[in-house]
Amino acid sequence: MKSYPPPLTDLSRRRFVQGIAIGGAVTGLGLLRPANAWALTSPGQPTVLSGTDFALDIAETPVNYTGATRLATTVNGSIPGPILRWKEGTTVTLRVTNHLRAPTSIHWHGILLPFQMDGVPGISFPGIAPGETFTYHFPVRQSGTYWYHSHSGFQEQTGLYGPLVIEPAGPERNPSRHDYVVMLNDWSDASPEHIFATLKRQSDYYNFAQPTVSDFFRDVREQGLRQALAERKMWNQMRMNPGDLSDVSGYTYTYLMNGAAPAGNWTALFKPGEKVRLRFINGSSMTIFDVRIPGLKMTVVSADGQDVEPVSVDEFRISVAETYDVIVEPREDRAFTIFAQSIDRSGYARGTLAPRLGMEAPVPAMDPRMPVSMVDMMGAMAQGSSGHGSMQGMQDMPGNRGSMATPAAPVVRHARTEYHNPGVDMHVDMPRTNLDDPGTGLRDNGRRVLTYADLHTIGGSIDPREPGREIELHLTGNMQRYMWSFDGVKFSDAKPIHFRAGERLRLVLVNDTMMNHPIHLHGMWSELENPGGGFQVRKHTVNVQPAQRVAYGVTADALGRWAYHCHMLYHMDAGMFREVVVS
């Protein structure tokens, strides 16, 4: 018999309404001041380190987010670590000293650098042994908002991460009066090893959105008895759950904004009429956030550090490891809530944008949790029906299926290793290719929601050549067994992927699972293509939605060994990881 955690309402009472007010290492990352005052030293303020020479100390630090003290892995004693501020065109030197009892590392996420400086143990360097100092040294070839984090074990989950802001060599394209980092993270008092072991033992342990009898009767009213029975039978046959949106939920997570729990109310100041730049970074281990500021439009001006044509939105989804810069211009002398709810609606991070310290605005209720739709299961087969596709053909989904492709659908090439494989519980033979879907929980919600189709990198592609070859990989897994892989092959059993130095190639990813997977290629840009094959947007992390096919161009201009993986920490550790060799 399965055992489930106590109801989420009990959790909420224990958490004192989404976390205690102080929490964090010291007091967490507090208020940022205007852009012309980065070096802050007063209590409760973040440490901002600027220049070209940096000393970073990795150690254990006591923290308290829930009323219980735990040890976190910190950089210079804080969560997040200090904001590192570089300038494009300079060369930086970073001396990282390990005060832990275990090896550690820092990966500079999204940064173009020599592979020996990339910070991935076992691929780009051996790691930093206890008591040792490793010196990173490389030129800064880009500008924008990025971040850094450990690539050793589960240290990223325990606090080893921080923001990275790179000033452009020339004038800022979108100047603002104030410039704030808004870093989102997920914290658990439980050890990540315990969380991972729990997922392997019972993958839905943290998922409270189990179908109920009342849900069934609601479906009967809305769909009719026959359709409701067929849908329930389908989910039971596949041993899947339509409420499976996030592997780890607010049952164990406290969601942080700049190191502060929601009750801590991280605050950024403005004066009415001033432009404010907010640099959102999703540095969480497993949580996708939906972000909005009720009462304010947000103008998105950058994605993954690269300037985009400005687009005005009410809300955006930020997957794990992505960054978005937005400009807001509050004109009223009042507070506004910066609200980031988890994709599974089990909790939220929040802060405040206000004219004065101590002000608060109402915190909106979380949106209802929407179940996975037929689009997320069937891809293109279900499109054209508002995400609620026919059940016809679904009995062929599990196991070794025949093709459901039509002449209009893209050709899908499943690897032989995907079949007769206990690590693969689902195939998608007709993936959707559209980029204008905001995803489960955001469709038709009455707000203007950002999609990848809205993003257009200024300046276009860095390489106008047509790709000379194509590599197709499928994102595969078995949720019940908690196994994750590319093409049904976990990292420990996989051979490296080889790029020829200087070539232009196309990577095609097909998501054969019901989960979102933010895929990160180290060392090189991923230039996402639109469904017609034209350039869309430049990114370092591409979120692939369930039953979706995406393609992006890559120029193999970085010699060496590189990591390529899903940035969901436990997916990566379970096997959704490959090595890329450029030679």
N, C-alpha and C positions, 0 to 999 in steps of 0.2 A: 504494500500500500504506500502511495506517495504521501510524503509529509510536506506541508506547506508552512511558510512563516506566518506569524500572527498578522491580522488585518492591518492595512496601511494606516487606518485611523489610529491604532495603538502606537504605531511608529511616529505619527505626527505629534501625538501628545508627548512622547519621550523626547522628541527632537526640539521641544519648545518652539514650535512653529518654524520648521526648516532651519534648525541650527541655533546655537547660542550666539550671543552678540559679539563676544570678543574673539575667541578662537584663533587659530592660525599660529604660525611661528612668530613669536613676539606678538604683534597685533595684525599681522597680515599686510597685504599691500594696500595702503590707504589712499588718501586723496592725492591726485596729481595736480600740480599747479600749472599756470600758463606755460606755453611752449618756450618762453624765454627764461624759464627758471627750472631747468631740469635737475640740477644738483641740489637735492633736498636732504636735509639732515635732521629736521625736527621730528619729535616722536610721532609715530603713527604714519609717517610718510614713507613712500617707497625709496629704496636706494636706486639712484640712476647713475650708472658708470659710463662716462663718455671718454672718447679719445681713441688711442691706438694700442695702449698697453693695459692689460687687465690681469688681475689675480683673483681666481675663483676657488673657493674652498668647499668641498663636498663633505658633509658630515651629517650625523643624526642630531635632530633638534626636537624637543618636546613640543607637542601641539595639543590643542583642545578645541574641537568643533562641536562636540555633542555632550559635554559634561564629563567626559572621560579623557584622561591624558594618554596620548600615544606618541611613539617616536616616528618622526617623518624624516625623509631624506631631503636635505636642503642644500641650496647654494648660498654661501655667505649668510647662513642662518635664517633665511626667510622663505616663505611660500607666497607667491612664486619667488624665484630668484630675482636678483636685481635686473632692472631694465638696462640692457646693454645698448648704447647708442653709438653707432659707427657712422662714417661718412664715405660715400661712394668715391672711389679713386684712391683711397688710402690703403695701407697694409696694416693688418691687426695682428697682435701677438697676445695670446691668452694662455696663461699658466694655470693649469687646473690641478689642484692638489687633492688627493684622496685621503680623507681621514676616517673612512669606513673600514670595517673588517672584511669587506668583500670588494672585488674589482668593480670599477665603475667606468663611465664614459660620458661624453657630451657630443651629441649630434647637432649640427647647425642646420636646422630644417629649412629646406628650400634654397640654401646658399650654394652658389657655384664655386667650387674650390678643388684643389688636387685631392684625389681619392684618399691619400694617406691622412688627410686632415678631416675626413668626413665623420669619424668617430663611431664606427660600427665594429665592435669586437668580433674577431674571427673573419672579417672581410676586408676592412680597410686598415686596421691596426690591432694589436693584441689586447687593447684595453689598458686601463690605469690600475695597477696593482695597489693594494693597501700601503699607505705610507709614501707612495711615489707621486711625482709631479710630471705631467705631460704638457708639452708646450705646443699649442696650435699656432700656426703662422701662415697667413695667406692673404692675397690681395682681395679687396672688396670691389666686386665688379657689377654691383646692382644697387638699387635703393628700394625702400618700401618697408612693409611690416612683415616680420618673420618671427621665429621663436626657436628656442633650443631646449633639448631634453635628453635624458639618459637613453642609451640604447643597450643597457645592461639589465638582464633579468626583468623584474617588475618595478624597477626604481622609479620609472615615470609615474606609476600609480601612487607611489608613496611621497611624491612632492618634488622630484628632481626635474624642474622645468622653469622656464622664464621667458620674458618677452625680449624681442630684438627689433630695434628701430634703426633703419639706415637712411640718413639724409641724402638727398640727391646731390650730385656734384654741382648742378645748376640750380636755378630757382624752382621752388615747389610749384607744381602745376595747379594745385588746389589749396592755396594758403588759407589758414584759419587763425583766429585769435587764440584759441585753446587747442591743445593736442593731448588726448588721453588714451592710454592703453586700457582696454577692457578684456582681461584674460579670463576665460571660462574653464573651470576644471571640475572634476568629480573626486570626492574624497571619501574613503571608507575607513572606519575604525578596525575593520577586519583586515587581516593581512591579504595581499593579492594572491599569495599562494593558496590560502584558504578559499578565496573566491573562485580561483581557477579549478581547484579540486572539487568544489561544490558543483560547478558547471559540468565538469566531466562526469560526476556521479548522477546529477539530476539537472538537466539543462534548463528546465523551466522553473527552477527553485525560486528565482527572484521575480517571476512573472505572475502578477495577481490577476491579470485579465483573462481568466479562464471562462469559457462559455458556460452560461447558466441556463436554468430552465426558463427564467423570464426572458433571456435573450432569444431562446427558441420560439416562445410564443409571440414575441415582437416580430421575428422573421416570418412567422406564419401569417400575421396580420398584413405585413408589408409585401410578401412574396407569394403567399399561398402555401398550403400544406405540402404539396408535391415538391415545389422548389426548395422549401425550407428543409425538408427531409433529405433531399438530394445533396444540398450543401453540407448539412451536418455529417452525412455519410462520407462525402468526399474528404472532409477534414479528418474524420476518424480513420479512414483507410490510409491516408498519408501520414498519420500520427503527427500532424502539424496543428498549430494554433493560430487562428486569424488575428489574435491579439499579440502575436509575437513581434514586437517592434524593437525591443532593446534587451540584450542578454542580461544586463545588470541594471537594477532599478533603484528608485529612491528608498527601497527597503533597507539597503545598506549604504547608499550614497548620500552624502550631503553635497549639494551643488554650490560651487564657490564662484564669486566674481572678484577678481584681484585679491584672492586669498581670504575674502570675507564671506561667511555664511549669510544667507538672506537676512537674518535678524541683525547682522552687523552693519547693514546699510552702507556699503561703500558709496562715497559721494564725490561728484565732480562739480566744480563751480563754473558759473557763467554769468554774464550780465545780459539782459534782454537785448536782442538784436545782434549779438555777437555770433560769429560762426564758430562751431565747435567740431573738431575732428575726433571721432571715436575709432580707435584701431582695435577691432574685435579679433581675438585669437581663440580658437577652440583648442586648448591644450589638454583636454580631458583624455582619459584612457579609453572610454567606451561609450560616451554620451554625445548624441547629436542634439543640438539645441535649435529652437525656433525663437528668433529674437525680434522684439518690437519695442517701441517707446510710445505708449498710448498718448495721443495728442500731438505727435510730431511726425512729419514725413522725414525719411532718411534718404539722402542722395548717396548712392554707392559710387565711389570714385576709384576704388582699387580692389582687386581680387588676387589673393596670394602674392601680394607685394607689387603687382603690376598694375599700372594705371589703366582704367577702362573708361569708355565713354560714359559720362554721368547718367545714372538712371534713378528715378525717384520711386521709392517703394514704401509700403507700410510695414513690411516684415520680410525677413530672410531666414532661410535654414542654413546653418553653418555646421558642416560635418566635421568629424574629428580631424584635426591638423590643418584645416583651412583657416585663412584669414580674410577679413573684409574690412576696408576702411569706409566709413560713412561720414558725411557732413550733415549736421543738423543746425538749425538756426532758430532757437526758441525766442519768441518775441514777447511772451508774457512773463511777468514777474512772479513765477510760481515754480513748484517742483514738478519733475516728470520722472516716472519710474522706468528704468532700463530693465526690461523683463525678458528673461531667457528660460523658456520652459523646455523640459526634456521631451524628446520625440514620443516617449511612451506616457507622457503626462503624469509621471509619478513624483515630480518635484520640479523645482526651479531655482535659478540663481537670480538675484536682483540687486540693483543699486539705484542711485538717485542722481539725477542731473538737476541742480538747484542753484538759485542765486545766493543762498547763504547756508552755512553748515547747520545741521540739526533739522532741516526741513525734510519732509517726506511727502510722497504722493500716494494715492491708493494703489495697492498691488492688485492687478486684475486676477480674476479667477482663471484657473487653467482651462484651456479648451477641452472639450470632451475627447476622450480617447477613441479614435476611429480605427476600425479593424482593417486588416490587410484586404485590399480589393482584388477583383479578378485581374485587373491590369497588373498588379504586383505578382500574380501567379502565372498568368498566361501571356503576358506581353502583348504583342500586336494582335493576337487572336481576340482579345477582349476590348481593344480600342474601338472607338466609335459608339460606345454605349455608356458613356459617362463613368467608365471605370467599373461597371457592373456587367461583366461578360456572361455569356451563356455557360451553363455547366457542361454542354456537349463537348466531348473530347477530353474532359478532365480525367476520366478514368484511365487514360493512357499516360498521365503525367508521371507517376512513380515508376521506378525500375527501368527496364530496358524497353523503350517505347519506339514505336514507329514515328516517322517524321510527320509533323503537322504543318509543314511549310507550304506556302502558296507561291505562285510566280511573283507576286508583289513583295514578298518578304525577303529580307537579306538572307543570303546563303549562310547557314550555320554549320560549322565543322566541329562536331564533338570528337574529342580524342578517344581512342580506344580505351584509355585508362579511366574514362568516366563510367564505363559499363561494367556490370557485375562487380561493383565496388562498394563495400560497406561504408565507405566514406562519402558516398554521393547518394543523396536521397531524392534528387529532383533534377530534371533537365528542362530547359526552355528551348523549344525548336523554332519559335516565332517571336524572338525578342523585339521589343519596341525600340525605335531609334530616336524618337522625339526628345528634344531638350527643354521643352516648354512646360513640363509637368513639375509642379512644386513638390509633389510627393504626398504620401499618406499623411492625413491629418491637416493638410494645408489646402487641399483642393476645394474650390468654391466656398471659401470661408468668409467671403465678403470683404477681404482685405487685398490690397495689391501686393502680391508675394513675388519676390525675386526668383527667377529661374536661370539656368545656364544660358538659355536662349536670349536673355536680356544682356549678357555680358559680351562686350567687344573690346579687346585689348587695343589701346591706342598705338598706332604704328604698324599694326598687322603682324604677320608671321615673321620670325627671325630668319627663316629659310624658305624661299619661294619654290624650291625644287619639289617636284612630284616624288613621293616616296618610291624607292626602287624595289622594295619588298614589304611584305606584310606578315606580322606575327599575330596569330589569334590565340588568346588564352581564355579559359572559362573559369569563373569564380565558383568554386564548388564547395559543398559541405554536407554534413549530416547533423542537423540541429539536435536530434535526440541523443546522438552519441557524442555530440560536441566535437566534431572533426571538421577542419577547414583546410582548403588546399587550392592550388591552381591545377585545372585539368584532372582533378581527383588524385593528385600526387602531392603529398606533404613535403615540406622543405628537406627534411632529413633523407628523403628518397629521391630527390630531384637533381637533375644535372643543371649546370648554369646555362643561362640564355646568352648567346653570343651576338654582339653587334660588331659590325666592321667599322673601324675607325673612319670617321668622316661621312659615313653613309646617312642618307635620309630614309627613314623607314616609318611604317605605320603600325602602331600597336592597336589591336582590337580586343576589347574586353567584353565578354558576354556573362552576365550575372545569372547563373543557374540556381540561385537561392532566393529566399524570401527576405533576406536582410540587405540593408545598405552596406556597401563596402567602399570606404575611402582609400583609394589606391595611390601610393606614393612611390615615385621613381626618384632615387637619389641622383644628384649630380647633373641632371639634364632637365630641360623644360619639357613639359607635356603640352602640346598645342592642340587643344580639343577641336575637332571638326564638327560642323553642323551635319544634319542628315544627308545633305547633298555633296558632302566631301570638301566644302570650303572651310577656311580658317574661321574659328569662332573666338576662342579666348585662350590665353596662355596661363597655365597653372602648374603648381608642383604637386598638388593632390587632387585627384579626380574622384568625386563620389559617384559610384555606379549604383543606381537604384535597382530594386528587385526586378527581374525579368527584362532588364534593359541591356542594349548593346551600345557601346560607345567606341569611338575611334579617335586616336590622336597621333599627330606627327611628332617624331623625335629625331633630332640630329645628334648622331653619335660623335660629339666633339669633345668628349671627356674620357681620356684613356684610363684604364684601371678596372677595379672591381667595385661594384655598386650593389646596394640593397634595393629590392623591389618588393613591396609588401602591402598588405592591408594594414591601415593604421589603427584599426580596432586592436588594442593590445593583446587581448586573449585570442583573437582570431590569428594574429601574427604568430603568437607563441604556439598555437595549436597546429600551425603548418602552412598558413596562407602567406608564403614568403618564398622568394627566389633570389638567386644571385645573378646579376647581369655583368658580363665581362666585355669590355670594349677594348679591342686590340686590332 
